[in-house]
Amino acid sequence: MSRPDRTRPERNGPLLTQRAALVFLLAALAGVGATVLAALAGNPWPVAVSVGCGAAATAVLFFKEIIG
């Protein structure tokens, strides 16, 4: 019994497109900025990191729609 011929993805290609890399970069910057601002506002670090993660997740959705 022969296995079906499955095409392999190109091994030398980029892992992310330029658009995806830019979206993730901007989301990471927004998350770090929100974390720093939340920490400077007097929140404990776990709360500040949670705020930053929420901001980064929202920023991914926002920048994905804006950059297109």
C-alpha positions as a Markdown table, in Angstrom:
| # | Residue | x | y | z |
|---|---|---|---|---|
| 1 | Met | 0.0 | 0.0 | 0.0 |
| 2 | Ser | 1.5 | 3.3 | -1.1 |
| 3 | Arg | 1.3 | 6.5 | 0.9 |
| 4 | Pro | -0.3 | 9.5 | -0.8 |
| 5 | Asp | 2.1 | 12.0 | -2.1 |
| 6 | Arg | 2.0 | 14.9 | 0.3 |
| 7 | Thr | 3.6 | 18.1 | -0.8 |
| 8 | Arg | 6.0 | 19.5 | 1.7 |
| 9 | Pro | 6.2 | 23.2 | 2.4 |
| 10 | Glu | 9.2 | 25.0 | 1.2 |
| 11 | Arg | 11.9 | 24.7 | 3.9 |
| 12 | Asn | 13.8 | 27.9 | 3.0 |
| 13 | Gly | 10.8 | 30.2 | 3.2 |
| 14 | Pro | 10.1 | 32.6 | 6.0 |
| 15 | Leu | 8.2 | 31.5 | 9.0 |
| 16 | Leu | 6.1 | 34.7 | 9.1 |
| 17 | Thr | 5.1 | 37.1 | 6.5 |
| 18 | Gln | 6.2 | 40.7 | 6.9 |
| 19 | Arg | 2.6 | 41.7 | 7.7 |
| 20 | Ala | 2.4 | 39.1 | 10.5 |
| 21 | Ala | 5.8 | 40.1 | 11.9 |
| 22 | Leu | 4.7 | 43.8 | 12.0 |
| 23 | Val | 1.4 | 43.0 | 13.7 |
| 24 | Phe | 3.1 | 40.9 | 16.4 |
| 25 | Leu | 5.8 | 43.6 | 16.9 |
| 26 | Leu | 3.3 | 46.3 | 17.4 |
| 27 | Ala | 1.2 | 44.1 | 19.7 |
| 28 | Ala | 4.3 | 43.3 | 21.8 |
| 29 | Leu | 5.1 | 47.0 | 22.1 |
| 30 | Ala | 1.6 | 47.8 | 23.1 |
| 31 | Gly | 1.6 | 45.0 | 25.7 |
| 32 | Val | 5.0 | 46.1 | 27.2 |
| 33 | Gly | 3.8 | 49.7 | 27.3 |
| 34 | Ala | 0.6 | 48.8 | 29.0 |
| 35 | Thr | 2.5 | 46.6 | 31.5 |
| 36 | Val | 4.9 | 49.4 | 32.4 |
| 37 | Leu | 2.1 | 52.0 | 32.7 |
| 38 | Ala | 0.1 | 49.6 | 34.9 |
| 39 | Ala | 3.1 | 49.0 | 37.1 |
| 40 | Leu | 3.9 | 52.7 | 37.4 |
| 41 | Ala | 0.3 | 53.3 | 38.5 |
| 42 | Gly | 0.9 | 51.2 | 41.6 |
| 43 | Asn | -0.6 | 47.8 | 40.5 |
| 44 | Pro | 1.3 | 44.7 | 41.6 |
| 45 | Trp | 3.3 | 43.0 | 38.9 |
| 46 | Pro | 0.9 | 40.1 | 38.3 |
| 47 | Val | -1.9 | 42.5 | 37.7 |
| 48 | Ala | 0.3 | 44.7 | 35.5 |
| 49 | Val | 1.4 | 41.6 | 33.4 |
| 50 | Ser | -2.3 | 40.6 | 33.1 |
| 51 | Val | -3.1 | 44.1 | 31.8 |
| 52 | Gly | -0.3 | 43.9 | 29.3 |
| 53 | Cys | -1.3 | 40.5 | 28.0 |
| 54 | Gly | -4.9 | 41.7 | 27.6 |
| 55 | Ala | -3.6 | 44.8 | 25.7 |
| 56 | Ala | -1.4 | 42.7 | 23.5 |
| 57 | Ala | -4.2 | 40.3 | 22.6 |
| 58 | Thr | -6.5 | 43.3 | 21.7 |
| 59 | Ala | -3.7 | 44.9 | 19.8 |
| 60 | Val | -3.2 | 41.9 | 17.6 |
| 61 | Leu | -6.8 | 42.0 | 16.6 |
| 62 | Phe | -6.7 | 45.8 | 16.1 |
| 63 | Phe | -3.5 | 45.9 | 14.0 |
| 64 | Lys | -4.5 | 42.9 | 12.0 |
| 65 | Glu | -7.5 | 44.9 | 10.8 |
| 66 | Ile | -5.7 | 48.1 | 10.3 |
| 67 | Ile | -2.6 | 46.8 | 8.5 |
| 68 | Gly | -4.0 | 45.1 | 5.4 |
